Amino acid sequence: MRGRPRSSSWSPSPSAKRPDRPRAGRTSPLAAALLPVGTAEFVGAIAKPGQPPPDTLPEIAVAGRSNVGKSSLINALLGRKKLARVSKDPGRTREINFFRIDDRWLLVDLPGYGYAKVAKEVQRKWAPLTEAYLNKNPRLVGLVVLIDSRHGATKTDRRLIEFLGDVGVPVLFVLTKIDKLNRAGRARAVVQLREQLDLPEDQVLATSARTREGAQELLDSLEHLLDAEASG
């Protein structure tokens, strides 16, 4: 990649106290204790470029390779077990899925990319869909790019990052599956990603869907971005 991505920096915010919110009945006790998410529901999907979204709320999208653990992290982040479908076969998600959070914003699950076993013809259909969604989208306030902590940024990750430089949307980079590394490996993964992409320290978070490490910090960062957007 030539130089640093030109998308705006988006830094994780420090944890802050927030007023209590009603919890949905499906939220687990652990989720209620850790994460300030009340309601979360699937509200629709789009499968063709130019198709309108199911709502007009502000959107934060999540992107990553097909086997990066995106659906598992979304479920862990929102304190739900099966909100985002976790498939045994990476690359099965072929639509852009929308989840309404607290009737305030939409979490947008973009199709995974870069999985070799998915037919090239299918992959070619995903690219225009994702590009059309990201380009000139006035509702999109930020993008979370997921990177497997064991592998760092791949060529396909770098292609997405280069594209985002032209989109200009704030980006946060999130390492997944950090629980699969030891303490030294975790620290090394963060440093290596920062060096790979020339990122400041506060633009990278390390997370685990299994242990939910980093989930609170990630959700706090999303809330911080939404608050900043609302205040203008």
C-alpha positions in Angstrom: 0.0 0.0 0.0 1.3 3.4 -0.9 1.5 5.5 2.2 -1.0 5.8 5.0 -4.7 5.3 4.3 -6.4 8.7 3.8 -9.5 7.9 5.8 -10.1 9.9 8.9 -8.7 8.7 12.2 -11.3 7.3 14.6 -10.0 6.7 18.1 -11.5 4.4 20.7 -13.0 6.6 23.5 -12.3 6.1 27.2 -15.1 4.3 29.1 -17.6 6.9 30.3 -20.7 6.6 32.5 -24.0 6.6 30.7 -27.6 6.7 31.9 -29.2 3.3 32.5 -31.1 1.9 29.5 -33.8 -0.7 29.5 -32.5 -4.2 28.7 -34.2 -6.5 26.2 -35.3 -9.8 27.7 -33.0 -11.8 25.4 -29.9 -10.0 26.8 -27.8 -12.3 29.0 -26.9 -11.2 32.6 -23.2 -10.9 31.5 -24.1 -8.7 28.6 -26.3 -6.5 30.7 -23.5 -6.1 33.2 -20.9 -5.2 30.6 -22.5 -3.7 27.5 -24.9 -0.7 27.3 -27.0 -2.2 24.5 -30.7 -2.4 25.1 -32.5 -3.6 22.0 -30.9 -5.1 18.9 -32.9 -6.5 16.0 -32.4 -7.5 12.4 -34.4 -5.1 10.2 -33.6 -6.1 6.6 -31.0 -6.6 3.9 -30.0 -5.3 0.5 -28.7 -7.5 -2.3 -28.4 -5.1 -5.2 -26.5 -1.9 -5.7 -28.7 1.1 -5.3 -31.3 -0.7 -3.2 -32.4 1.6 -0.3 -31.6 0.5 3.3 -34.4 -0.6 5.6 -34.1 2.5 7.8 -32.7 6.1 7.7 -30.8 6.0 11.0 -27.0 6.7 11.2 -25.0 3.6 10.1 -21.7 2.1 11.3 -20.5 -0.7 9.0 -18.4 -3.8 9.8 -16.1 -5.2 7.2 -13.6 -8.1 7.1 -12.4 -11.3 5.4 -14.9 -14.1 5.3 -13.2 -16.1 8.0 -12.2 -13.2 10.3 -15.0 -14.0 12.9 -17.2 -11.0 12.0 -20.6 -12.6 12.9 -19.3 -14.0 16.2 -17.8 -10.6 17.2 -21.1 -8.8 16.3 -23.0 -11.2 18.5 -20.6 -10.8 21.4 -20.6 -7.0 21.0 -24.4 -6.8 21.2 -24.7 -9.5 23.9 -26.8 -11.8 21.6 -26.1 -15.4 20.7 -27.7 -15.7 17.2 -28.4 -12.2 16.0 -25.8 -12.4 13.2 -25.7 -15.8 11.6 -22.5 -17.7 12.1 -21.8 -20.1 9.3 -19.5 -23.1 9.2 -18.7 -22.2 5.6 -17.1 -18.8 5.4 -18.3 -16.6 2.5 -22.0 -17.5 2.8 -23.2 -14.0 3.5 -24.0 -12.4 0.2 -26.1 -9.5 1.3 -25.6 -6.4 3.4 -27.5 -7.0 6.6 -28.8 -4.2 8.9 -29.4 -4.4 12.6 -31.2 -1.6 14.5 -29.6 -0.8 17.9 -31.5 0.9 20.6 -33.7 2.6 17.9 -30.7 5.0 17.5 -28.4 3.6 14.9 -27.8 0.7 12.4 -25.0 -1.7 12.6 -24.3 -2.9 9.1 -22.8 -6.3 8.4 -21.0 -6.2 5.0 -20.3 -9.4 3.0 -17.0 -11.0 3.8 -14.3 -10.9 1.2 -11.3 -12.8 0.1 -12.4 -16.4 0.7 -10.8 -18.6 -2.0 -13.5 -21.3 -2.1 -16.2 -18.9 -3.0 -16.8 -18.8 -6.8 -15.1 -15.8 -8.5 -18.4 -15.0 -10.2 -20.1 -14.6 -6.8 -17.2 -12.5 -5.5 -17.5 -10.2 -8.5 -21.1 -9.5 -7.5 -20.1 -8.7 -3.9 -17.6 -6.0 -4.9 -20.1 -3.7 -6.7 -22.6 -4.1 -3.9 -20.1 -3.2 -1.2 -18.6 -0.3 -3.2 -22.0 1.1 -4.0 -22.9 1.0 -0.4 -19.7 2.7 0.8 -19.6 5.4 -1.9 -21.4 8.7 -1.2 -23.5 7.2 1.6 -24.6 10.2 3.8 -25.9 7.9 6.6 -22.5 6.1 7.0 -20.7 7.7 10.0 -17.9 5.1 10.5 -16.4 1.7 9.4 -14.9 -1.0 11.6 -12.4 -3.1 9.6 -11.7 -6.5 11.2 -8.2 -8.1 10.9 -7.3 -11.6 12.1 -4.7 -11.1 14.8 -2.9 -14.2 13.8 -2.3 -13.1 10.2 -2.2 -9.3 10.1 -3.4 -7.3 7.1 -3.6 -9.4 4.0 -3.5 -8.3 0.3 -7.3 -8.2 0.2 -7.5 -6.2 3.4 -5.1 -3.7 1.9 -7.2 -3.4 -1.2 -10.2 -2.5 1.0 -8.1 0.0 2.9 -6.9 1.7 -0.2 -10.5 2.0 -1.5 -11.5 3.6 1.9 -8.9 6.3 1.4 -11.1 7.7 -1.4 -14.3 7.2 0.6 -13.1 9.3 3.4 -15.2 7.7 6.2 -13.7 7.4 9.7 -12.2 4.0 10.2 -11.3 1.9 13.3 -9.2 -1.2 12.9 -10.1 -4.2 15.2 -8.0 -7.3 15.6 -10.1 -10.4 16.1 -9.4 -13.8 17.8 -6.9 -12.3 20.2 -7.5 -15.1 22.7 -5.7 -17.5 20.4 -2.4 -15.6 21.1 -0.4 -15.5 24.3 0.3 -12.2 26.0 3.5 -11.5 24.1 1.7 -12.4 20.8 -1.2 -10.1 21.5 1.1 -7.1 22.0 3.1 -8.0 19.0 0.0 -8.3 16.8 -1.1 -4.8 17.7 2.4 -3.3 17.0 2.7 -5.2 13.7 -0.6 -4.0 12.4 0.2 -0.4 13.4 3.5 -0.7 11.5 1.9 -2.4 8.5 -0.6 0.3 8.0 1.2 3.3 9.6 -1.6 3.7 12.2 -1.6 5.7 15.5 -2.0 3.6 18.7 -5.5 4.8 19.3 -6.8 3.5 15.9 -6.3 -0.2 16.8 -8.3 -2.4 19.2 -7.7 -6.0 20.1 -10.8 -8.2 20.7 -12.0 -11.7 21.2 -15.6 -12.9 20.5 -15.0 -16.0 22.7 -13.8 -14.1 25.9 -15.4 -10.7 24.9 -12.0 -9.1 25.6 -12.1 -5.6 24.1 -15.9 -5.7 23.5 -16.6 -2.9 26.0 -13.9 -0.7 24.5 -15.2 -1.3 21.0 -18.8 -0.4 21.9 -17.7 2.7 23.8 -15.9 3.8 20.7 -19.0 3.3 18.5 -21.0 5.3 21.0 -18.4 8.0 21.1 -18.5 8.3 17.3 -22.3 8.5 17.3 -22.3 11.1 20.0 -19.9 13.2 18.0 -22.0 12.8 14.8 -25.2 13.8 16.7 -23.5 16.9 18.2 -22.3 18.0 14.7 
